[in-house]
Amino acid sequence: MIITQLHTGPVFDIYGLVVDEICLVREYIDSLDEEEQERVYALINHILEHGPPRNKRKFRHIGNQIYELKTQVSHP
């Protein structure tokens, strides 16, 4: 498994999975419209500054120090 560091913060760092030389997290975020990207980056910045949210609707530990960010973005 290949990972790349996406963001570094005082409390938490965020990494993304790389498959076939493509960072899946970056590709997903880039596919969102500007408003949706702002919501995702707001959540990421919160995590970098304060650590993971306790709200399991937004953040969930799935094992081996791997976490899932959950956002409510609308797709057509």
mmCIF file of the N, C-alpha and C atoms, coordinates in Angstrom:
data_MODEL
# 
_entry.id   MODEL 
# 
loop_
_atom_site.group_PDB 
_atom_site.id 
_atom_site.type_symbol 
_atom_site.label_atom_id 
_atom_site.label_alt_id 
_atom_site.label_comp_id 
_atom_site.label_asym_id 
_atom_site.label_entity_id 
_atom_site.label_seq_id 
_atom_site.pdbx_PDB_ins_code 
_atom_site.Cartn_x 
_atom_site.Cartn_y 
_atom_site.Cartn_z 
_atom_site.occupancy 
_atom_site.B_iso_or_equiv 
_atom_site.pdbx_formal_charge 
_atom_site.auth_seq_id 
_atom_site.auth_comp_id 
_atom_site.auth_asym_id 
_atom_site.auth_atom_id 
_atom_site.pdbx_PDB_model_num 
ATOM 1   N N  . MET A 1 1  ? 0.854   -1.174 0.000   1.00 0.00 ? 1  MET A N  1 
ATOM 2   C CA . MET A 1 1  ? 0.000   0.000  0.000   1.00 0.00 ? 1  MET A CA 1 
ATOM 3   C C  . MET A 1 1  ? 0.898   1.234  0.000   1.00 0.00 ? 1  MET A C  1 
ATOM 4   N N  . ILE A 1 2  ? 0.592   2.164  -0.880  1.00 0.00 ? 2  ILE A N  1 
ATOM 5   C CA . ILE A 1 2  ? 1.335   3.408  -0.973  1.00 0.00 ? 2  ILE A CA 1 
ATOM 6   C C  . ILE A 1 2  ? 0.437   4.532  -0.464  1.00 0.00 ? 2  ILE A C  1 
ATOM 7   N N  . ILE A 1 3  ? 1.010   5.374  0.411   1.00 0.00 ? 3  ILE A N  1 
ATOM 8   C CA . ILE A 1 3  ? 0.276   6.534  0.904   1.00 0.00 ? 3  ILE A CA 1 
ATOM 9   C C  . ILE A 1 3  ? 1.132   7.772  0.698   1.00 0.00 ? 3  ILE A C  1 
ATOM 10  N N  . THR A 1 4  ? 0.478   8.911  0.652   1.00 0.00 ? 4  THR A N  1 
ATOM 11  C CA . THR A 1 4  ? 1.176   10.184 0.533   1.00 0.00 ? 4  THR A CA 1 
ATOM 12  C C  . THR A 1 4  ? 0.613   11.150 1.569   1.00 0.00 ? 4  THR A C  1 
ATOM 13  N N  . GLN A 1 5  ? 1.488   11.972 2.112   1.00 0.00 ? 5  GLN A N  1 
ATOM 14  C CA . GLN A 1 5  ? 1.050   12.945 3.098   1.00 0.00 ? 5  GLN A CA 1 
ATOM 15  C C  . GLN A 1 5  ? 0.363   14.102 2.382   1.00 0.00 ? 5  GLN A C  1 
ATOM 16  N N  . LEU A 1 6  ? -0.863  14.396 2.784   1.00 0.00 ? 6  LEU A N  1 
ATOM 17  C CA . LEU A 1 6  ? -1.645  15.458 2.161   1.00 0.00 ? 6  LEU A CA 1 
ATOM 18  C C  . LEU A 1 6  ? -1.551  16.767 2.926   1.00 0.00 ? 6  LEU A C  1 
ATOM 19  N N  . HIS A 1 7  ? -1.680  16.693 4.246   1.00 0.00 ? 7  HIS A N  1 
ATOM 20  C CA . HIS A 1 7  ? -1.679  17.893 5.088   1.00 0.00 ? 7  HIS A CA 1 
ATOM 21  C C  . HIS A 1 7  ? -1.030  17.557 6.425   1.00 0.00 ? 7  HIS A C  1 
ATOM 22  N N  . THR A 1 8  ? -0.348  18.545 6.998   1.00 0.00 ? 8  THR A N  1 
ATOM 23  C CA . THR A 1 8  ? 0.281   18.391 8.301   1.00 0.00 ? 8  THR A CA 1 
ATOM 24  C C  . THR A 1 8  ? -0.275  19.458 9.227   1.00 0.00 ? 8  THR A C  1 
ATOM 25  N N  . GLY A 1 9  ? -0.643  19.054 10.413  1.00 0.00 ? 9  GLY A N  1 
ATOM 26  C CA . GLY A 1 9  ? -1.161  20.002 11.387  1.00 0.00 ? 9  GLY A CA 1 
ATOM 27  C C  . GLY A 1 9  ? -0.490  19.820 12.724  1.00 0.00 ? 9  GLY A C  1 
ATOM 28  N N  . PRO A 1 10 ? -0.795  20.691 13.672  1.00 0.00 ? 10 PRO A N  1 
ATOM 29  C CA . PRO A 1 10 ? -0.177  20.597 14.993  1.00 0.00 ? 10 PRO A CA 1 
ATOM 30  C C  . PRO A 1 10 ? -0.638  19.382 15.792  1.00 0.00 ? 10 PRO A C  1 
ATOM 31  N N  . VAL A 1 11 ? -1.813  18.858 15.480  1.00 0.00 ? 11 VAL A N  1 
ATOM 32  C CA . VAL A 1 11 ? -2.352  17.739 16.249  1.00 0.00 ? 11 VAL A CA 1 
ATOM 33  C C  . VAL A 1 11 ? -2.429  16.460 15.419  1.00 0.00 ? 11 VAL A C  1 
ATOM 34  N N  . PHE A 1 12 ? -2.712  16.578 14.156  1.00 0.00 ? 12 PHE A N  1 
ATOM 35  C CA . PHE A 1 12 ? -2.978  15.414 13.310  1.00 0.00 ? 12 PHE A CA 1 
ATOM 36  C C  . PHE A 1 12 ? -2.376  15.649 11.938  1.00 0.00 ? 12 PHE A C  1 
ATOM 37  N N  . ASP A 1 13 ? -1.978  14.593 11.261  1.00 0.00 ? 13 ASP A N  1 
ATOM 38  C CA . ASP A 1 13 ? -1.559  14.648 9.861   1.00 0.00 ? 13 ASP A CA 1 
ATOM 39  C C  . ASP A 1 13 ? -2.556  13.831 9.046   1.00 0.00 ? 13 ASP A C  1 
ATOM 40  N N  . ILE A 1 14 ? -2.709  14.190 7.775   1.00 0.00 ? 14 ILE A N  1 
ATOM 41  C CA . ILE A 1 14 ? -3.654  13.485 6.911   1.00 0.00 ? 14 ILE A CA 1 
ATOM 42  C C  . ILE A 1 14 ? -2.906  12.941 5.701   1.00 0.00 ? 14 ILE A C  1 
ATOM 43  N N  . TYR A 1 15 ? -3.144  11.663 5.433   1.00 0.00 ? 15 TYR A N  1 
ATOM 44  C CA . TYR A 1 15 ? -2.513  10.957 4.328   1.00 0.00 ? 15 TYR A CA 1 
ATOM 45  C C  . TYR A 1 15 ? -3.593  10.436 3.389   1.00 0.00 ? 15 TYR A C  1 
ATOM 46  N N  . GLY A 1 16 ? -3.218  10.183 2.152   1.00 0.00 ? 16 GLY A N  1 
ATOM 47  C CA . GLY A 1 16 ? -4.147  9.628  1.185   1.00 0.00 ? 16 GLY A CA 1 
ATOM 48  C C  . GLY A 1 16 ? -3.560  8.403  0.515   1.00 0.00 ? 16 GLY A C  1 
ATOM 49  N N  . LEU A 1 17 ? -4.420  7.501  0.122   1.00 0.00 ? 17 LEU A N  1 
ATOM 50  C CA . LEU A 1 17 ? -4.036  6.274  -0.563  1.00 0.00 ? 17 LEU A CA 1 
ATOM 51  C C  . LEU A 1 17 ? -3.701  6.582  -2.013  1.00 0.00 ? 17 LEU A C  1 
ATOM 52  N N  . VAL A 1 18 ? -2.610  6.007  -2.500  1.00 0.00 ? 18 VAL A N  1 
ATOM 53  C CA . VAL A 1 18 ? -2.181  6.184  -3.884  1.00 0.00 ? 18 VAL A CA 1 
ATOM 54  C C  . VAL A 1 18 ? -2.326  4.855  -4.609  1.00 0.00 ? 18 VAL A C  1 
ATOM 55  N N  . VAL A 1 19 ? -3.060  4.874  -5.714  1.00 0.00 ? 19 VAL A N  1 
ATOM 56  C CA . VAL A 1 19 ? -3.254  3.685  -6.545  1.00 0.00 ? 19 VAL A CA 1 
ATOM 57  C C  . VAL A 1 19 ? -2.908  4.062  -7.979  1.00 0.00 ? 19 VAL A C  1 
ATOM 58  N N  . ASP A 1 20 ? -2.033  3.290  -8.596  1.00 0.00 ? 20 ASP A N  1 
ATOM 59  C CA . ASP A 1 20 ? -1.593  3.582  -9.964  1.00 0.00 ? 20 ASP A CA 1 
ATOM 60  C C  . ASP A 1 20 ? -1.116  5.022  -10.099 1.00 0.00 ? 20 ASP A C  1 
ATOM 61  N N  . GLU A 1 21 ? -0.333  5.462  -9.100  1.00 0.00 ? 21 GLU A N  1 
ATOM 62  C CA . GLU A 1 21 ? 0.264   6.795  -9.062  1.00 0.00 ? 21 GLU A CA 1 
ATOM 63  C C  . GLU A 1 21 ? -0.750  7.936  -8.952  1.00 0.00 ? 21 GLU A C  1 
ATOM 64  N N  . ILE A 1 22 ? -1.980  7.625  -8.551  1.00 0.00 ? 22 ILE A N  1 
ATOM 65  C CA . ILE A 1 22 ? -3.030  8.632  -8.370  1.00 0.00 ? 22 ILE A CA 1 
ATOM 66  C C  . ILE A 1 22 ? -3.465  8.618  -6.915  1.00 0.00 ? 22 ILE A C  1 
ATOM 67  N N  . CYS A 1 23 ? -3.439  9.784  -6.280  1.00 0.00 ? 23 CYS A N  1 
ATOM 68  C CA . CYS A 1 23 ? -3.924  9.897  -4.912  1.00 0.00 ? 23 CYS A CA 1 
ATOM 69  C C  . CYS A 1 23 ? -5.452  9.961  -4.971  1.00 0.00 ? 23 CYS A C  1 
ATOM 70  N N  . LEU A 1 24 ? -6.102  8.933  -4.462  1.00 0.00 ? 24 LEU A N  1 
ATOM 71  C CA . LEU A 1 24 ? -7.553  8.829  -4.562  1.00 0.00 ? 24 LEU A CA 1 
ATOM 72  C C  . LEU A 1 24 ? -8.271  9.949  -3.817  1.00 0.00 ? 24 LEU A C  1 
ATOM 73  N N  . VAL A 1 25 ? -7.716  10.380 -2.689  1.00 0.00 ? 25 VAL A N  1 
ATOM 74  C CA . VAL A 1 25 ? -8.346  11.456 -1.920  1.00 0.00 ? 25 VAL A CA 1 
ATOM 75  C C  . VAL A 1 25 ? -8.293  12.761 -2.705  1.00 0.00 ? 25 VAL A C  1 
ATOM 76  N N  . ARG A 1 26 ? -7.120  13.088 -3.235  1.00 0.00 ? 26 ARG A N  1 
ATOM 77  C CA . ARG A 1 26 ? -6.989  14.323 -4.028  1.00 0.00 ? 26 ARG A CA 1 
ATOM 78  C C  . ARG A 1 26 ? -7.905  14.297 -5.245  1.00 0.00 ? 26 ARG A C  1 
ATOM 79  N N  . GLU A 1 27 ? -7.946  13.155 -5.911  1.00 0.00 ? 27 GLU A N  1 
ATOM 80  C CA . GLU A 1 27 ? -8.788  13.041 -7.100  1.00 0.00 ? 27 GLU A CA 1 
ATOM 81  C C  . GLU A 1 27 ? -10.259 13.247 -6.749  1.00 0.00 ? 27 GLU A C  1 
ATOM 82  N N  . TYR A 1 28 ? -10.688 12.657 -5.635  1.00 0.00 ? 28 TYR A N  1 
ATOM 83  C CA . TYR A 1 28 ? -12.079 12.825 -5.213  1.00 0.00 ? 28 TYR A CA 1 
ATOM 84  C C  . TYR A 1 28 ? -12.376 14.290 -4.888  1.00 0.00 ? 28 TYR A C  1 
ATOM 85  N N  . ILE A 1 29 ? -11.532 14.907 -4.076  1.00 0.00 ? 29 ILE A N  1 
ATOM 86  C CA . ILE A 1 29 ? -11.771 16.303 -3.689  1.00 0.00 ? 29 ILE A CA 1 
ATOM 87  C C  . ILE A 1 29 ? -11.764 17.207 -4.921  1.00 0.00 ? 29 ILE A C  1 
ATOM 88  N N  . ASP A 1 30 ? -10.848 16.970 -5.834  1.00 0.00 ? 30 ASP A N  1 
ATOM 89  C CA . ASP A 1 30 ? -10.791 17.778 -7.063  1.00 0.00 ? 30 ASP A CA 1 
ATOM 90  C C  . ASP A 1 30 ? -12.049 17.635 -7.910  1.00 0.00 ? 30 ASP A C  1 
ATOM 91  N N  . SER A 1 31 ? -12.759 16.517 -7.769  1.00 0.00 ? 31 SER A N  1 
ATOM 92  C CA . SER A 1 31 ? -13.973 16.290 -8.570  1.00 0.00 ? 31 SER A CA 1 
ATOM 93  C C  . SER A 1 31 ? -15.194 17.036 -8.007  1.00 0.00 ? 31 SER A C  1 
ATOM 94  N N  . LEU A 1 32 ? -15.075 17.550 -6.787  1.00 0.00 ? 32 LEU A N  1 
ATOM 95  C CA . LEU A 1 32 ? -16.191 18.241 -6.143  1.00 0.00 ? 32 LEU A CA 1 
ATOM 96  C C  . LEU A 1 32 ? -16.292 19.675 -6.629  1.00 0.00 ? 32 LEU A C  1 
ATOM 97  N N  . ASP A 1 33 ? -17.490 20.241 -6.515  1.00 0.00 ? 33 ASP A N  1 
ATOM 98  C CA . ASP A 1 33 ? -17.611 21.666 -6.845  1.00 0.00 ? 33 ASP A CA 1 
ATOM 99  C C  . ASP A 1 33 ? -17.003 22.482 -5.697  1.00 0.00 ? 33 ASP A C  1 
ATOM 100 N N  . GLU A 1 34 ? -16.852 23.769 -5.927  1.00 0.00 ? 34 GLU A N  1 
ATOM 101 C CA . GLU A 1 34 ? -16.139 24.636 -4.983  1.00 0.00 ? 34 GLU A CA 1 
ATOM 102 C C  . GLU A 1 34 ? -16.754 24.630 -3.588  1.00 0.00 ? 34 GLU A C  1 
ATOM 103 N N  . GLU A 1 35 ? -18.065 24.682 -3.499  1.00 0.00 ? 35 GLU A N  1 
ATOM 104 C CA . GLU A 1 35 ? -18.744 24.698 -2.191  1.00 0.00 ? 35 GLU A CA 1 
ATOM 105 C C  . GLU A 1 35 ? -18.495 23.401 -1.427  1.00 0.00 ? 35 GLU A C  1 
ATOM 106 N N  . GLU A 1 36 ? -18.566 22.278 -2.137  1.00 0.00 ? 36 GLU A N  1 
ATOM 107 C CA . GLU A 1 36 ? -18.334 20.987 -1.496  1.00 0.00 ? 36 GLU A CA 1 
ATOM 108 C C  . GLU A 1 36 ? -16.879 20.860 -1.055  1.00 0.00 ? 36 GLU A C  1 
ATOM 109 N N  . GLN A 1 37 ? -15.952 21.362 -1.872  1.00 0.00 ? 37 GLN A N  1 
ATOM 110 C CA . GLN A 1 37 ? -14.546 21.335 -1.489  1.00 0.00 ? 37 GLN A CA 1 
ATOM 111 C C  . GLN A 1 37 ? -14.317 22.144 -0.216  1.00 0.00 ? 37 GLN A C  1 
ATOM 112 N N  . GLU A 1 38 ? -14.978 23.283 -0.099  1.00 0.00 ? 38 GLU A N  1 
ATOM 113 C CA . GLU A 1 38 ? -14.833 24.112 1.099   1.00 0.00 ? 38 GLU A CA 1 
ATOM 114 C C  . GLU A 1 38 ? -15.271 23.360 2.347   1.00 0.00 ? 38 GLU A C  1 
ATOM 115 N N  . ARG A 1 39 ? -16.367 22.592 2.257   1.00 0.00 ? 39 ARG A N  1 
ATOM 116 C CA . ARG A 1 39 ? -16.837 21.817 3.411   1.00 0.00 ? 39 ARG A CA 1 
ATOM 117 C C  . ARG A 1 39 ? -15.835 20.722 3.775   1.00 0.00 ? 39 ARG A C  1 
ATOM 118 N N  . VAL A 1 40 ? -15.298 20.052 2.765   1.00 0.00 ? 40 VAL A N  1 
ATOM 119 C CA . VAL A 1 40 ? -14.324 18.994 3.032   1.00 0.00 ? 40 VAL A CA 1 
ATOM 120 C C  . VAL A 1 40 ? -13.072 19.592 3.670   1.00 0.00 ? 40 VAL A C  1 
ATOM 121 N N  . TYR A 1 41 ? -12.578 20.704 3.114   1.00 0.00 ? 41 TYR A N  1 
ATOM 122 C CA . TYR A 1 41 ? -11.369 21.317 3.680   1.00 0.00 ? 41 TYR A CA 1 
ATOM 123 C C  . TYR A 1 41 ? -11.615 21.893 5.074   1.00 0.00 ? 41 TYR A C  1 
ATOM 124 N N  . ALA A 1 42 ? -12.819 22.340 5.363   1.00 0.00 ? 42 ALA A N  1 
ATOM 125 C CA . ALA A 1 42 ? -13.134 22.806 6.712   1.00 0.00 ? 42 ALA A CA 1 
ATOM 126 C C  . ALA A 1 42 ? -13.018 21.649 7.707   1.00 0.00 ? 42 ALA A C  1 
ATOM 127 N N  . LEU A 1 43 ? -13.518 20.476 7.320   1.00 0.00 ? 43 LEU A N  1 
ATOM 128 C CA . LEU A 1 43 ? -13.408 19.295 8.179   1.00 0.00 ? 43 LEU A CA 1 
ATOM 129 C C  . LEU A 1 43 ? -11.947 18.886 8.333   1.00 0.00 ? 43 LEU A C  1 
ATOM 130 N N  . ILE A 1 44 ? -11.198 18.888 7.239   1.00 0.00 ? 44 ILE A N  1 
ATOM 131 C CA . ILE A 1 44 ? -9.780  18.532 7.300   1.00 0.00 ? 44 ILE A CA 1 
ATOM 132 C C  . ILE A 1 44 ? -9.032  19.509 8.207   1.00 0.00 ? 44 ILE A C  1 
ATOM 133 N N  . ASN A 1 45 ? -9.277  20.797 8.061   1.00 0.00 ? 45 ASN A N  1 
ATOM 134 C CA . ASN A 1 45 ? -8.595  21.786 8.906   1.00 0.00 ? 45 ASN A CA 1 
ATOM 135 C C  . ASN A 1 45 ? -8.943  21.619 10.375  1.00 0.00 ? 45 ASN A C  1 
ATOM 136 N N  . HIS A 1 46 ? -10.200 21.276 10.666  1.00 0.00 ? 46 HIS A N  1 
ATOM 137 C CA . HIS A 1 46 ? -10.593 21.011 12.056  1.00 0.00 ? 46 HIS A CA 1 
ATOM 138 C C  . HIS A 1 46 ? -9.778  19.840 12.615  1.00 0.00 ? 46 HIS A C  1 
ATOM 139 N N  . ILE A 1 47 ? -9.635  18.799 11.834  1.00 0.00 ? 47 ILE A N  1 
ATOM 140 C CA . ILE A 1 47 ? -8.890  17.620 12.277  1.00 0.00 ? 47 ILE A CA 1 
ATOM 141 C C  . ILE A 1 47 ? -7.415  17.968 12.496  1.00 0.00 ? 47 ILE A C  1 
ATOM 142 N N  . LEU A 1 48 ? -6.827  18.728 11.589  1.00 0.00 ? 48 LEU A N  1 
ATOM 143 C CA . LEU A 1 48 ? -5.424  19.114 11.723  1.00 0.00 ? 48 LEU A CA 1 
ATOM 144 C C  . LEU A 1 48 ? -5.183  19.911 12.994  1.00 0.00 ? 48 LEU A C  1 
ATOM 145 N N  . GLU A 1 49 ? -6.115  20.800 13.323  1.00 0.00 ? 49 GLU A N  1 
ATOM 146 C CA . GLU A 1 49 ? -5.956  21.693 14.467  1.00 0.00 ? 49 GLU A CA 1 
ATOM 147 C C  . GLU A 1 49 ? -6.389  21.089 15.803  1.00 0.00 ? 49 GLU A C  1 
ATOM 148 N N  . HIS A 1 50 ? -7.433  20.249 15.789  1.00 0.00 ? 50 HIS A N  1 
ATOM 149 C CA . HIS A 1 50 ? -8.043  19.781 17.034  1.00 0.00 ? 50 HIS A CA 1 
ATOM 150 C C  . HIS A 1 50 ? -8.106  18.264 17.181  1.00 0.00 ? 50 HIS A C  1 
ATOM 151 N N  . GLY A 1 51 ? -7.732  17.535 16.163  1.00 0.00 ? 51 GLY A N  1 
ATOM 152 C CA . GLY A 1 51 ? -7.863  16.089 16.197  1.00 0.00 ? 51 GLY A CA 1 
ATOM 153 C C  . GLY A 1 51 ? -9.200  15.676 15.631  1.00 0.00 ? 51 GLY A C  1 
ATOM 154 N N  . PRO A 1 52 ? -9.439  14.393 15.582  1.00 0.00 ? 52 PRO A N  1 
ATOM 155 C CA . PRO A 1 52 ? -10.659 13.889 14.940  1.00 0.00 ? 52 PRO A CA 1 
ATOM 156 C C  . PRO A 1 52 ? -11.930 14.264 15.684  1.00 0.00 ? 52 PRO A C  1 
ATOM 157 N N  . PRO A 1 53 ? -13.003 14.521 14.934  1.00 0.00 ? 53 PRO A N  1 
ATOM 158 C CA . PRO A 1 53 ? -14.296 14.773 15.576  1.00 0.00 ? 53 PRO A CA 1 
ATOM 159 C C  . PRO A 1 53 ? -14.773 13.524 16.304  1.00 0.00 ? 53 PRO A C  1 
ATOM 160 N N  . ARG A 1 54 ? -15.542 13.721 17.328  1.00 0.00 ? 54 ARG A N  1 
ATOM 161 C CA . ARG A 1 54 ? -16.108 12.575 18.049  1.00 0.00 ? 54 ARG A CA 1 
ATOM 162 C C  . ARG A 1 54 ? -17.405 12.097 17.411  1.00 0.00 ? 54 ARG A C  1 
ATOM 163 N N  . ASN A 1 55 ? -17.920 12.891 16.499  1.00 0.00 ? 55 ASN A N  1 
ATOM 164 C CA . ASN A 1 55 ? -19.165 12.579 15.810  1.00 0.00 ? 55 ASN A CA 1 
ATOM 165 C C  . ASN A 1 55 ? -18.907 11.486 14.771  1.00 0.00 ? 55 ASN A C  1 
ATOM 166 N N  . LYS A 1 56 ? -19.425 10.284 15.005  1.00 0.00 ? 56 LYS A N  1 
ATOM 167 C CA . LYS A 1 56 ? -19.191 9.165  14.085  1.00 0.00 ? 56 LYS A CA 1 
ATOM 168 C C  . LYS A 1 56 ? -19.874 9.358  12.739  1.00 0.00 ? 56 LYS A C  1 
ATOM 169 N N  . ARG A 1 57 ? -20.732 10.350 12.648  1.00 0.00 ? 57 ARG A N  1 
ATOM 170 C CA . ARG A 1 57 ? -21.332 10.659 11.354  1.00 0.00 ? 57 ARG A CA 1 
ATOM 171 C C  . ARG A 1 57 ? -20.340 11.382 10.444  1.00 0.00 ? 57 ARG A C  1 
ATOM 172 N N  . LYS A 1 58 ? -19.265 11.917 11.035  1.00 0.00 ? 58 LYS A N  1 
ATOM 173 C CA . LYS A 1 58 ? -18.275 12.660 10.259  1.00 0.00 ? 58 LYS A CA 1 
ATOM 174 C C  . LYS A 1 58 ? -16.920 11.970 10.192  1.00 0.00 ? 58 LYS A C  1 
ATOM 175 N N  . PHE A 1 59 ? -16.636 11.094 11.140  1.00 0.00 ? 59 PHE A N  1 
ATOM 176 C CA . PHE A 1 59 ? -15.289 10.547 11.241  1.00 0.00 ? 59 PHE A CA 1 
ATOM 177 C C  . PHE A 1 59 ? -15.363 9.189  11.917  1.00 0.00 ? 59 PHE A C  1 
ATOM 178 N N  . ARG A 1 60 ? -14.736 8.198  11.316  1.00 0.00 ? 60 ARG A N  1 
ATOM 179 C CA . ARG A 1 60 ? -14.825 6.859  11.894  1.00 0.00 ? 60 ARG A CA 1 
ATOM 180 C C  . ARG A 1 60 ? -13.495 6.130  11.744  1.00 0.00 ? 60 ARG A C  1 
ATOM 181 N N  . HIS A 1 61 ? -13.033 5.524  12.829  1.00 0.00 ? 61 HIS A N  1 
ATOM 182 C CA . HIS A 1 61 ? -11.828 4.706  12.809  1.00 0.00 ? 61 HIS A CA 1 
ATOM 183 C C  . HIS A 1 61 ? -12.208 3.353  12.215  1.00 0.00 ? 61 HIS A C  1 
ATOM 184 N N  . ILE A 1 62 ? -11.500 2.957  11.153  1.00 0.00 ? 62 ILE A N  1 
ATOM 185 C CA . ILE A 1 62 ? -11.841 1.672  10.527  1.00 0.00 ? 62 ILE A CA 1 
ATOM 186 C C  . ILE A 1 62 ? -10.757 0.622  10.739  1.00 0.00 ? 62 ILE A C  1 
ATOM 187 N N  . GLY A 1 63 ? -9.707  0.960  11.507  1.00 0.00 ? 63 GLY A N  1 
ATOM 188 C CA . GLY A 1 63 ? -8.684  -0.003 11.876  1.00 0.00 ? 63 GLY A CA 1 
ATOM 189 C C  . GLY A 1 63 ? -7.302  0.377  11.373  1.00 0.00 ? 63 GLY A C  1 
ATOM 190 N N  . ASN A 1 64 ? -6.280  -0.132 12.058  1.00 0.00 ? 64 ASN A N  1 
ATOM 191 C CA . ASN A 1 64 ? -4.885  0.062  11.667  1.00 0.00 ? 64 ASN A CA 1 
ATOM 192 C C  . ASN A 1 64 ? -4.526  1.528  11.418  1.00 0.00 ? 64 ASN A C  1 
ATOM 193 N N  . GLN A 1 65 ? -4.987  2.406  12.255  1.00 0.00 ? 65 GLN A N  1 
ATOM 194 C CA . GLN A 1 65 ? -4.758  3.850  12.156  1.00 0.00 ? 65 GLN A CA 1 
ATOM 195 C C  . GLN A 1 65 ? -5.274  4.424  10.832  1.00 0.00 ? 65 GLN A C  1 
ATOM 196 N N  . ILE A 1 66 ? -6.317  3.816  10.302  1.00 0.00 ? 66 ILE A N  1 
ATOM 197 C CA . ILE A 1 66 ? -6.981  4.299  9.093   1.00 0.00 ? 66 ILE A CA 1 
ATOM 198 C C  . ILE A 1 66 ? -8.345  4.834  9.509   1.00 0.00 ? 66 ILE A C  1 
ATOM 199 N N  . TYR A 1 67 ? -8.658  6.036  9.037   1.00 0.00 ? 67 TYR A N  1 
ATOM 200 C CA . TYR A 1 67 ? -9.906  6.690  9.386   1.00 0.00 ? 67 TYR A CA 1 
ATOM 201 C C  . TYR A 1 67 ? -10.675 7.058  8.126   1.00 0.00 ? 67 TYR A C  1 
ATOM 202 N N  . GLU A 1 68 ? -11.960 7.149  8.283   1.00 0.00 ? 68 GLU A N  1 
ATOM 203 C CA . GLU A 1 68 ? -12.847 7.514  7.180   1.00 0.00 ? 68 GLU A CA 1 
ATOM 204 C C  . GLU A 1 68 ? -13.474 8.865  7.502   1.00 0.00 ? 68 GLU A C  1 
ATOM 205 N N  . LEU A 1 69 ? -13.334 9.805  6.572   1.00 0.00 ? 69 LEU A N  1 
ATOM 206 C CA . LEU A 1 69 ? -14.014 11.093 6.688   1.00 0.00 ? 69 LEU A CA 1 
ATOM 207 C C  . LEU A 1 69 ? -15.340 10.977 5.974   1.00 0.00 ? 69 LEU A C  1 
ATOM 208 N N  . LYS A 1 70 ? -16.376 11.416 6.638   1.00 0.00 ? 70 LYS A N  1 
ATOM 209 C CA . LYS A 1 70 ? -17.711 11.371 6.026   1.00 0.00 ? 70 LYS A CA 1 
ATOM 210 C C  . LYS A 1 70 ? -18.198 12.793 5.835   1.00 0.00 ? 70 LYS A C  1 
ATOM 211 N N  . THR A 1 71 ? -18.553 13.107 4.625   1.00 0.00 ? 71 THR A N  1 
ATOM 212 C CA . THR A 1 71 ? -19.089 14.432 4.331   1.00 0.00 ? 71 THR A CA 1 
ATOM 213 C C  . THR A 1 71 ? -20.414 14.256 3.643   1.00 0.00 ? 71 THR A C  1 
ATOM 214 N N  . GLN A 1 72 ? -21.210 15.277 3.703   1.00 0.00 ? 72 GLN A N  1 
ATOM 215 C CA . GLN A 1 72 ? -22.504 15.242 3.042   1.00 0.00 ? 72 GLN A CA 1 
ATOM 216 C C  . GLN A 1 72 ? -22.422 16.128 1.810   1.00 0.00 ? 72 GLN A C  1 
ATOM 217 N N  . VAL A 1 73 ? -21.985 15.535 0.729   1.00 0.00 ? 73 VAL A N  1 
ATOM 218 C CA . VAL A 1 73 ? -21.920 16.266 -0.536  1.00 0.00 ? 73 VAL A CA 1 
ATOM 219 C C  . VAL A 1 73 ? -23.005 15.733 -1.451  1.00 0.00 ? 73 VAL A C  1 
ATOM 220 N N  . SER A 1 74 ? -23.546 16.616 -2.232  1.00 0.00 ? 74 SER A N  1 
ATOM 221 C CA . SER A 1 74 ? -24.628 16.201 -3.129  1.00 0.00 ? 74 SER A CA 1 
ATOM 222 C C  . SER A 1 74 ? -24.073 15.985 -4.525  1.00 0.00 ? 74 SER A C  1 
ATOM 223 N N  . HIS A 1 75 ? -24.491 14.905 -5.127  1.00 0.00 ? 75 HIS A N  1 
ATOM 224 C CA . HIS A 1 75 ? -24.092 14.590 -6.491  1.00 0.00 ? 75 HIS A CA 1 
ATOM 225 C C  . HIS A 1 75 ? -25.350 14.534 -7.346  1.00 0.00 ? 75 HIS A C  1 
ATOM 226 N N  . PRO A 1 76 ? -25.274 15.065 -8.576  1.00 0.00 ? 76 PRO A N  1 
ATOM 227 C CA . PRO A 1 76 ? -26.452 15.062 -9.448  1.00 0.00 ? 76 PRO A CA 1 
ATOM 228 C C  . PRO A 1 76 ? -26.892 13.659 -9.830  1.00 0.00 ? 76 PRO A C  1 
# 
